[in-house]
Amino acid sequence: MHLRNALKAFVQTQHLCPPVSLKQLEQLAGAFISDHPDCSEMRPWLMVEIHNQLWLPIVAGIPRERRLLMLPKCLSRYGECQAEFDEYGLLCHHCGRCPIPRLQDKVEQLGGLSIVAEGFTQVIELIESRVIDAVIGVSCLDSLEKAFPLLVRHAVPGLAIALNDSGCRDTHVDTDYVEELFAMLSEEAGPQLLDHDAIHDQVSRWFARSELEQIMHITEDRTGQVCLDWMSGEGKRWRPFLLSAVWQALTGRTDMPIDVHRAAVAVECFHKASLIHDDVEDHDDTRYGQPTVNALYGDAFAINAGDALLGQGYHILAETGNTELIRLIADAHAKLCSGQGEELMWDKRPVTMDFVLNISRNKTVPAFEVSLMLGLSCAKGFTHLRPMLKTYSEALGIGYQLKDDLEDFVQDNELACHPSAVLALRTEHPTWTDEQVKTQLQQLVDKYHQQALDALSELDELELKRLLYQVTEKILG
């Protein structure tokens, strides 16, 4: 208890908002050890406890019925336990030979949920399906070291409790401490955790044909109808989702106003226009498994349809009355054209890694950055976050492009004739094997993954930080 109190005092001096990355947890543990050298052999435990101290106030504000207690099977008595195991975990017979039934009964009395299972994969699924909002997990330190990164990377509000002993049989835990943590409840209302799936579903509905007809200024001619088909067709809607989720994270509101709706549709107009033009420039015949606009109607018509979507985007943004939105889009538009121009002229100069990364900075990065900046602008009053989001977007965009190049190479294992990171590595290291190229690319993806998380280290808006952690994991994890 003395050590936990010392850690609590230490964490309070750091003024940090969760989540924090594993790298940052390692640094914090190192800083604590420098003042407490007798703890030098306890680094993994210290990392877990620092993580707990950061999340304690958040978990305390989450209703108990939205929490899950996760227990390990090794708490049962080996050779005596008669319980069955199914896909959901251990089905306890409440024989009383181990602490599992006592803990599960206590959690049930408090209105919470509990499972006896191995690994955090099921927990992530429960979090993502909105069955629970927080997890309190008990495990041996060895297992925590393996599963703990899942909690961190997914920005799950959670606490981890290490078993008193190692091994996979007849282990023990401080049951009073487990009960204390699950029972704690803040008198203040906890944070309103964003439902990212609900945001994505709402945004997706905005791109139904009938909804688009209410926002866009579609003409009855062929160009207008092709634009409408293209906008309502396939797509992940990453950009409008990011814009809308950033707005919700910063404002705490769920009733998205019409101007957020307009900005989200506009940013997708620009994205879809860039795809049409990209297909023409790359002579591509399919996208989303369907014929491209240029394949169906020819290059000239496709260029015209892309231009029409750009006009739609600017028109929709103008209706918001927020001229900053127009400036942000215009800047991103110009930067993207610069990057695309460099890519189109790639065979006029040596393809180095610096050259490829610079194309990504101008072509891929703006697509992420503009969505975040538009959400920031719609939320109003958060201009101090711009430098951080800019740094984050650059790392995320470059990492995304590197990962895309890596996946293409792994799937095709052929050297494509375009300025990719694979071609750059082949040019700079002609003797490297395929495995060396793949290993180097993965290391680069990991590097920019960490840079993206590093950019968020000082962010003190909980929901925005959780959102961007989860986005980073989905895109680069």
VEXDREN-2710 file (C-alpha; in Angstrom, 1 decimal):
% VEXDREN-2710
k/r/px/py/pz
1/MET/0.0/0.0/0.0
2/HIS/2.9/2.4/0.8
3/LEU/4.3/1.9/-2.7
4/ARG/0.9/2.4/-4.3
5/ASN/0.5/5.7/-2.4
6/ALA/4.0/6.8/-3.5
7/LEU/3.0/6.0/-7.2
8/LYS/-0.3/7.9/-6.8
9/ALA/1.6/11.0/-5.6
10/PHE/4.1/10.6/-8.4
11/VAL/1.4/10.3/-11.1
12/GLN/-0.4/13.4/-9.8
13/THR/2.8/15.4/-10.3
14/GLN/2.8/14.4/-14.0
15/HIS/-0.6/16.0/-14.9
16/LEU/-1.3/13.4/-17.6
17/CYS/-4.5/12.4/-19.3
18/PRO/-5.0/8.8/-20.2
19/PRO/-4.4/6.9/-22.4
20/VAL/-0.6/6.9/-22.5
21/SER/1.6/4.7/-24.7
22/LEU/3.7/1.8/-23.6
23/LYS/6.8/3.9/-24.4
24/GLN/5.5/6.6/-22.1
25/LEU/4.7/4.2/-19.4
26/GLU/8.3/2.8/-19.6
27/GLN/9.6/6.4/-19.3
28/LEU/7.4/7.1/-16.3
29/ALA/8.4/3.9/-14.6
30/GLY/12.1/4.8/-15.2
31/ALA/11.5/8.3/-13.7
32/PHE/9.9/6.7/-10.6
33/ILE/12.8/4.2/-10.3
34/SER/15.4/7.1/-10.4
35/ASP/13.8/8.4/-7.2
36/HIS/13.2/4.9/-5.8
37/PRO/16.2/2.8/-6.8
38/ASP/15.1/-0.1/-4.6
39/CYS/12.2/-0.6/-7.1
40/SER/14.6/-1.2/-10.1
41/GLU/13.5/-4.8/-10.5
42/MET/9.8/-4.0/-10.5
43/ARG/9.6/-2.0/-13.8
44/PRO/6.7/-4.2/-15.4
45/TRP/4.6/-4.0/-12.2
46/LEU/5.3/-0.2/-11.9
47/MET/4.1/0.3/-15.5
48/VAL/0.8/-1.5/-14.7
49/GLU/0.3/0.4/-11.5
50/ILE/1.0/3.8/-13.2
51/HIS/-1.5/2.9/-15.9
52/ASN/-4.0/2.1/-13.1
53/GLN/-3.4/5.4/-11.3
54/LEU/-4.1/7.3/-14.5
55/TRP/-7.3/5.4/-15.2
56/LEU/-8.7/5.2/-11.6
57/PRO/-10.6/8.4/-11.6
58/ILE/-12.2/7.6/-15.0
59/VAL/-13.1/4.0/-14.1
60/ALA/-14.6/5.3/-10.7
61/GLY/-17.0/7.5/-12.7
62/ILE/-18.2/4.6/-14.9
63/PRO/-21.4/2.9/-13.5
64/ARG/-20.7/-0.6/-12.1
65/GLU/-23.1/-2.2/-14.5
66/ARG/-20.9/-1.0/-17.3
67/ARG/-17.8/-2.6/-15.8
68/LEU/-16.4/-6.1/-16.3
69/LEU/-14.2/-8.1/-13.9
70/MET/-12.0/-10.6/-15.7
71/LEU/-10.4/-13.4/-13.7
72/PRO/-7.9/-16.1/-14.7
73/LYS/-8.7/-19.8/-14.6
74/CYS/-5.5/-20.4/-12.6
75/LEU/-7.3/-19.0/-9.5
76/SER/-9.3/-22.2/-9.4
77/ARG/-7.9/-25.2/-7.5
78/TYR/-6.1/-27.5/-9.9
79/GLY/-7.4/-31.1/-9.9
80/GLU/-10.4/-30.2/-7.8
81/CYS/-12.3/-27.7/-10.1
82/GLN/-15.2/-29.4/-11.8
83/ALA/-16.3/-26.4/-13.8
84/GLU/-16.7/-26.5/-17.6
85/PHE/-15.1/-24.1/-20.1
86/ASP/-17.0/-22.8/-23.1
87/GLU/-16.3/-20.0/-25.6
88/TYR/-17.3/-17.4/-23.0
89/GLY/-15.0/-18.8/-20.2
90/LEU/-15.3/-20.8/-17.1
91/LEU/-18.8/-21.9/-15.9
92/CYS/-18.2/-21.9/-12.1
93/HIS/-20.1/-24.4/-9.9
94/HIS/-19.6/-22.3/-6.8
95/CYS/-18.1/-25.1/-4.9
96/GLY/-16.2/-22.6/-2.6
97/ARG/-12.8/-24.2/-3.0
98/CYS/-11.3/-21.0/-4.6
99/PRO/-11.9/-17.2/-4.5
100/ILE/-13.6/-17.1/-8.0
101/PRO/-17.2/-17.6/-6.8
102/ARG/-16.8/-15.0/-4.0
103/LEU/-15.5/-12.4/-6.4
104/GLN/-18.2/-13.2/-9.0
105/ASP/-20.9/-13.0/-6.4
106/LYS/-19.6/-9.7/-5.1
107/VAL/-19.5/-8.2/-8.7
108/GLU/-23.1/-9.5/-9.4
109/GLN/-24.3/-7.9/-6.2
110/LEU/-22.9/-4.6/-7.4
111/GLY/-24.6/-5.0/-10.7
112/GLY/-21.5/-5.7/-12.7
113/LEU/-20.3/-8.4/-15.1
114/SER/-17.6/-11.0/-14.7
115/ILE/-15.9/-13.7/-16.7
116/VAL/-13.2/-16.3/-16.1
117/ALA/-11.1/-16.4/-19.3
118/GLU/-7.6/-16.1/-20.7
119/GLY/-6.5/-13.1/-22.8
120/PHE/-8.1/-9.7/-23.4
121/THR/-9.4/-10.4/-26.9
122/GLN/-12.9/-11.1/-25.7
123/VAL/-12.8/-7.9/-23.6
124/ILE/-11.9/-5.8/-26.6
125/GLU/-14.9/-7.3/-28.4
126/LEU/-17.2/-6.5/-25.5
127/ILE/-15.9/-2.9/-25.4
128/GLU/-16.3/-2.4/-29.1
129/SER/-19.9/-3.8/-29.0
130/ARG/-20.7/-1.4/-26.2
131/VAL/-21.6/-4.1/-23.7
132/ILE/-19.2/-2.6/-21.2
133/ASP/-17.1/0.6/-20.9
134/ALA/-14.4/-0.5/-18.5
135/VAL/-12.5/-3.6/-17.4
136/ILE/-10.7/-4.7/-14.3
137/GLY/-8.5/-7.6/-15.1
138/VAL/-6.6/-10.0/-12.9
139/SER/-3.7/-12.0/-14.2
140/CYS/-0.1/-13.0/-13.6
141/LEU/2.5/-10.4/-14.4
142/ASP/3.8/-12.6/-17.3
143/SER/0.4/-12.7/-18.9
144/LEU/-0.2/-9.0/-18.2
145/GLU/3.0/-8.1/-20.1
146/LYS/1.6/-9.9/-23.2
147/ALA/-2.0/-8.8/-22.9
148/PHE/-1.6/-5.4/-21.4
149/PRO/-0.5/-3.7/-24.7
150/LEU/-4.0/-4.5/-26.0
151/LEU/-5.6/-2.4/-23.3
152/VAL/-3.2/0.4/-23.9
153/ARG/-3.4/0.5/-27.7
154/HIS/-7.2/0.3/-27.7
155/ALA/-7.4/3.0/-25.1
156/VAL/-9.7/0.9/-22.9
157/PRO/-10.6/2.4/-19.5
158/GLY/-9.2/-0.3/-17.3
159/LEU/-7.3/-1.5/-14.3
160/ALA/-4.9/-4.4/-14.1
161/ILE/-4.2/-6.4/-11.0
162/ALA/-1.2/-8.8/-10.8
163/LEU/-1.6/-12.1/-9.0
164/ASN/0.4/-12.6/-5.9
165/ASP/2.3/-15.5/-7.4
166/SER/3.3/-16.8/-10.8
167/GLY/2.6/-20.1/-12.4
168/CYS/-0.5/-21.5/-14.0
169/ARG/-2.0/-23.4/-11.1
170/ASP/-3.5/-22.6/-7.7
171/THR/-2.6/-18.9/-7.8
172/HIS/-3.8/-16.2/-5.3
173/VAL/-4.8/-12.6/-5.5
174/ASP/-5.6/-9.9/-2.9
175/THR/-9.3/-10.4/-3.1
176/ASP/-10.0/-7.4/-0.8
177/TYR/-8.1/-5.1/-3.2
178/VAL/-10.0/-6.5/-6.2
179/GLU/-13.4/-6.0/-4.5
180/GLU/-12.3/-2.5/-3.4
181/LEU/-11.4/-1.5/-7.0
182/PHE/-14.6/-2.9/-8.5
183/ALA/-16.8/-1.3/-5.8
184/MET/-15.3/2.2/-6.0
185/LEU/-17.7/4.8/-7.3
186/SER/-17.1/8.5/-7.8
187/GLU/-19.8/10.9/-6.5
188/GLU/-19.2/12.9/-9.7
189/ALA/-20.7/11.8/-13.0
190/GLY/-18.2/10.0/-15.1
191/PRO/-17.2/11.0/-18.6
192/GLN/-19.5/10.4/-21.5
193/LEU/-17.5/7.9/-23.5
194/LEU/-18.0/8.2/-27.2
195/ASP/-19.7/5.4/-29.1
196/HIS/-17.5/5.3/-32.2
197/ASP/-19.7/2.7/-33.9
198/ALA/-22.8/4.9/-33.4
199/ILE/-20.9/7.9/-34.9
200/HIS/-19.8/5.8/-37.9
201/ASP/-23.4/4.5/-38.4
202/GLN/-24.8/8.0/-38.4
203/VAL/-22.2/9.2/-40.8
204/SER/-22.8/6.3/-43.1
205/ARG/-26.5/7.1/-43.2
206/TRP/-25.6/10.6/-44.5
207/PHE/-24.4/9.0/-47.7
208/ALA/-27.6/7.2/-48.6
209/ARG/-28.8/8.6/-51.9
210/SER/-31.9/10.2/-50.4
211/GLU/-29.8/11.9/-47.7
212/LEU/-27.3/13.2/-50.2
213/GLU/-30.0/14.7/-52.4
214/GLN/-30.9/16.9/-49.4
215/ILE/-27.4/18.3/-49.0
216/MET/-25.8/18.3/-52.4
217/HIS/-26.9/20.4/-55.4
218/ILE/-27.4/17.6/-57.9
219/THR/-28.5/18.3/-61.4
220/GLU/-30.6/15.8/-63.4
221/ASP/-28.0/15.5/-66.2
222/ARG/-25.6/12.6/-66.5
223/THR/-22.7/14.3/-64.7
224/GLY/-24.9/15.1/-61.7
225/GLN/-26.2/11.5/-61.5
226/VAL/-22.7/10.0/-61.8
227/CYS/-21.6/12.2/-59.0
228/LEU/-24.5/11.1/-56.9
229/ASP/-23.8/7.4/-57.7
230/TRP/-20.2/7.8/-56.8
231/MET/-20.9/9.5/-53.5
232/SER/-23.5/7.0/-52.4
233/GLY/-21.5/4.0/-53.5
234/GLU/-18.8/2.0/-51.7
235/GLY/-16.3/3.7/-49.3
236/LYS/-15.1/3.5/-45.7
237/ARG/-16.1/7.1/-44.9
238/TRP/-12.9/7.5/-42.8
239/ARG/-12.7/11.3/-43.5
240/PRO/-16.3/12.3/-42.6
241/PHE/-16.1/9.9/-39.6
242/LEU/-12.9/11.6/-38.3
243/LEU/-14.4/15.0/-38.7
244/SER/-17.6/14.1/-36.9
245/ALA/-15.9/12.1/-34.1
246/VAL/-13.4/15.0/-33.4
247/TRP/-16.3/17.4/-33.2
248/GLN/-18.1/15.1/-30.7
249/ALA/-15.0/14.4/-28.7
250/LEU/-14.3/18.1/-28.2
251/THR/-17.9/19.3/-27.7
252/GLY/-19.3/16.4/-25.8
253/ARG/-22.5/16.6/-27.8
254/THR/-24.1/13.9/-29.8
255/ASP/-26.7/16.0/-31.7
256/MET/-24.5/16.9/-34.6
257/PRO/-25.7/20.2/-36.2
258/ILE/-26.3/20.7/-39.9
259/ASP/-22.9/22.4/-40.5
260/VAL/-21.0/19.4/-39.2
261/HIS/-23.2/17.3/-41.5
262/ARG/-22.4/19.6/-44.4
263/ALA/-18.6/19.6/-43.7
264/ALA/-18.6/15.8/-43.5
265/VAL/-20.3/15.5/-46.9
266/ALA/-18.0/18.1/-48.4
267/VAL/-14.8/16.4/-47.3
268/GLU/-16.1/13.2/-48.9
269/CYS/-16.8/15.1/-52.1
270/PHE/-13.2/16.1/-52.3
271/HIS/-12.0/12.6/-51.5
272/LYS/-14.2/11.0/-54.1
273/ALA/-13.1/13.7/-56.7
274/SER/-9.5/12.9/-56.0
275/LEU/-10.2/9.1/-56.5
276/ILE/-11.8/9.8/-59.9
277/HIS/-8.9/11.9/-61.0
278/ASP/-6.4/9.4/-59.6
279/ASP/-8.0/6.6/-61.6
280/VAL/-7.7/8.6/-64.7
281/GLU/-4.0/9.5/-64.1
282/ASP/-3.1/5.9/-63.2
283/HIS/-5.2/4.3/-65.9
284/ASP/-7.1/2.2/-63.4
285/ASP/-10.2/0.3/-64.6
286/THR/-11.6/-0.9/-61.2
287/ARG/-12.1/0.4/-57.7
288/TYR/-14.1/-1.2/-54.9
289/GLY/-14.4/-4.2/-57.2
290/GLN/-16.4/-2.1/-59.7
291/PRO/-15.6/-0.3/-63.0
292/THR/-14.1/3.2/-62.5
293/VAL/-15.8/6.3/-63.9
294/ASN/-13.2/6.5/-66.6
295/ALA/-13.7/2.9/-67.5
296/LEU/-17.4/3.4/-67.9
297/TYR/-17.5/6.8/-69.6
298/GLY/-13.9/7.7/-70.7
299/ASP/-11.2/9.9/-69.3
300/ALA/-12.7/13.2/-70.4
301/PHE/-16.0/12.6/-68.8
302/ALA/-14.4/11.3/-65.6
303/ILE/-12.2/14.5/-65.3
304/ASN/-15.4/16.5/-65.7
305/ALA/-17.2/14.5/-63.0
306/GLY/-14.3/14.9/-60.6
307/ASP/-14.4/18.7/-61.2
308/ALA/-18.1/18.7/-60.6
309/LEU/-17.6/17.0/-57.2
310/LEU/-15.0/19.6/-56.3
311/GLY/-17.5/22.3/-57.1
312/GLN/-20.1/20.5/-54.9
313/GLY/-17.7/20.4/-52.0
314/TYR/-16.9/24.1/-52.1
315/HIS/-20.6/25.0/-52.5
316/ILE/-21.6/22.9/-49.5
317/LEU/-18.9/24.4/-47.3
318/ALA/-19.9/27.9/-48.4
319/GLU/-23.4/27.3/-47.0
320/THR/-21.9/26.8/-43.5
321/GLY/-20.8/30.4/-43.4
322/ASN/-17.4/29.3/-41.9
323/THR/-14.8/30.6/-44.3
324/GLU/-12.0/28.8/-42.4
325/LEU/-13.5/25.5/-43.6
326/ILE/-13.0/26.7/-47.2
327/ARG/-9.5/27.8/-46.5
328/LEU/-8.5/24.5/-44.9
329/ILE/-10.0/22.5/-47.8
330/ALA/-8.3/24.7/-50.4
331/ASP/-4.9/24.3/-48.7
332/ALA/-5.3/20.6/-48.5
333/HIS/-6.5/20.5/-52.1
334/ALA/-3.4/22.4/-53.4
335/LYS/-1.0/20.3/-51.3
336/LEU/-2.6/17.0/-52.6
337/CYS/-2.2/18.2/-56.2
338/SER/1.5/19.0/-55.5
339/GLY/2.1/15.5/-54.1
340/GLN/0.2/13.9/-57.0
341/GLY/2.3/15.9/-59.5
342/GLU/5.5/14.6/-57.9
343/GLU/4.2/11.1/-58.2
344/LEU/3.2/11.5/-61.8
345/MET/6.7/12.7/-62.6
346/TRP/8.4/10.0/-60.6
347/ASP/10.4/8.5/-63.4
348/LYS/12.2/11.8/-64.0
349/ARG/14.4/11.4/-60.9
350/PRO/15.9/8.6/-58.6
351/VAL/13.3/7.0/-56.4
352/THR/14.7/7.4/-52.9
353/MET/13.0/6.9/-49.6
354/ASP/13.1/10.6/-48.9
355/PHE/11.4/11.2/-52.3
356/VAL/8.6/8.6/-51.5
357/LEU/8.1/10.0/-48.0
358/ASN/7.8/13.5/-49.4
359/ILE/5.1/12.4/-51.8
360/SER/3.2/10.9/-48.8
361/ARG/3.5/14.2/-46.9
362/ASN/1.9/16.1/-49.7
363/LYS/-0.6/13.5/-51.0
364/THR/-1.6/11.1/-48.1
365/VAL/-1.1/13.3/-45.0
366/PRO/-3.4/16.1/-46.1
367/ALA/-6.3/13.7/-46.4
368/PHE/-6.1/12.8/-42.7
369/GLU/-5.0/16.3/-41.5
370/VAL/-7.9/18.2/-43.2
371/SER/-10.5/15.9/-41.7
372/LEU/-9.2/16.5/-38.2
373/MET/-8.8/20.2/-38.8
374/LEU/-12.3/20.6/-40.1
375/GLY/-13.7/18.9/-37.0
376/LEU/-11.6/21.2/-34.9
377/SER/-12.9/24.2/-36.7
378/CYS/-16.5/23.1/-36.4
379/ALA/-16.0/22.6/-32.6
380/LYS/-14.6/26.2/-32.3
381/GLY/-12.2/27.4/-29.6
382/PHE/-9.6/24.6/-29.8
383/THR/-7.0/26.3/-32.0
384/HIS/-4.2/25.4/-29.5
385/LEU/-4.6/21.8/-30.7
386/ARG/-3.6/22.5/-34.3
387/PRO/0.2/22.0/-34.0
388/MET/-0.4/18.6/-32.2
389/LEU/-2.9/17.4/-34.8
390/LYS/-0.6/18.5/-37.6
391/THR/2.3/16.5/-36.1
392/TYR/0.0/13.5/-35.5
393/SER/-1.5/13.6/-39.0
394/GLU/2.0/13.5/-40.6
395/ALA/3.0/10.4/-38.7
396/LEU/-0.4/8.7/-39.3
397/GLY/-0.4/9.5/-43.0
398/ILE/3.1/8.4/-43.7
399/GLY/2.6/5.3/-41.6
400/TYR/-0.6/4.5/-43.5
401/GLN/1.1/4.8/-46.9
402/LEU/4.1/2.7/-45.8
403/LYS/1.8/0.0/-44.4
404/ASP/-0.2/0.1/-47.7
405/ASP/3.0/-0.4/-49.7
406/LEU/4.0/-3.3/-47.3
407/GLU/0.7/-5.0/-47.7
408/ASP/0.8/-4.7/-51.5
409/PHE/4.3/-6.2/-51.6
410/VAL/3.4/-9.1/-49.2
411/GLN/0.3/-9.9/-51.3
412/ASP/1.9/-9.5/-54.8
413/ASN/5.6/-9.9/-54.0
414/GLU/6.3/-8.1/-57.2
415/LEU/8.0/-4.7/-57.7
416/ALA/5.2/-2.4/-58.9
417/CYS/6.2/0.4/-61.3
418/HIS/5.3/3.4/-59.2
419/PRO/7.1/5.4/-56.5
420/SER/6.5/3.1/-53.5
421/ALA/8.6/2.5/-50.4
422/VAL/9.4/-0.9/-51.8
423/LEU/10.9/0.5/-55.0
424/ALA/12.9/3.0/-52.9
425/LEU/14.4/0.3/-50.8
426/ARG/15.2/-1.8/-53.8
427/THR/16.9/1.2/-55.4
428/GLU/18.9/2.1/-52.3
429/HIS/19.7/-1.6/-51.3
430/PRO/19.7/-3.6/-54.5
431/THR/21.2/-6.7/-52.7
432/TRP/18.4/-7.0/-50.1
433/THR/16.2/-10.0/-50.0
434/ASP/12.4/-9.8/-50.0
435/GLU/12.4/-10.6/-46.2
436/GLN/14.9/-7.7/-45.6
437/VAL/12.7/-5.3/-47.5
438/LYS/9.6/-6.5/-45.6
439/THR/11.4/-6.2/-42.2
440/GLN/12.6/-2.7/-42.9
441/LEU/9.2/-1.6/-44.1
442/GLN/7.6/-3.0/-40.9
443/GLN/10.1/-1.2/-38.8
444/LEU/9.3/2.0/-40.6
445/VAL/5.6/1.5/-40.0
446/ASP/6.3/0.8/-36.3
447/LYS/8.4/4.0/-36.2
448/TYR/5.6/6.2/-37.5
449/HIS/3.0/4.4/-35.4
450/GLN/5.0/5.4/-32.3
451/GLN/5.5/8.9/-33.6
452/ALA/1.7/9.3/-33.9
453/LEU/1.2/8.2/-30.3
454/ASP/4.1/10.5/-29.2
455/ALA/2.3/13.4/-30.7
456/LEU/-0.6/12.8/-28.4
457/SER/1.4/12.5/-25.2
458/GLU/0.6/16.0/-23.9
459/LEU/-3.1/16.0/-25.1
460/ASP/-5.4/16.5/-22.1
461/GLU/-8.8/16.0/-23.8
462/LEU/-9.7/12.5/-22.7
463/GLU/-12.2/11.6/-25.5
464/LEU/-10.1/13.1/-28.3
465/LYS/-7.1/11.2/-27.1
466/ARG/-9.0/7.9/-26.8
467/LEU/-10.4/8.5/-30.3
468/LEU/-7.0/9.1/-31.9
469/TYR/-5.4/6.2/-30.1
470/GLN/-8.1/3.9/-31.4
471/VAL/-7.8/5.4/-34.9
472/THR/-4.1/4.9/-34.8
473/GLU/-4.5/1.2/-33.8
474/LYS/-7.1/0.6/-36.5
475/ILE/-5.0/2.1/-39.2
476/LEU/-1.4/1.1/-38.2
477/GLY/-1.9/-1.7/-35.6
END
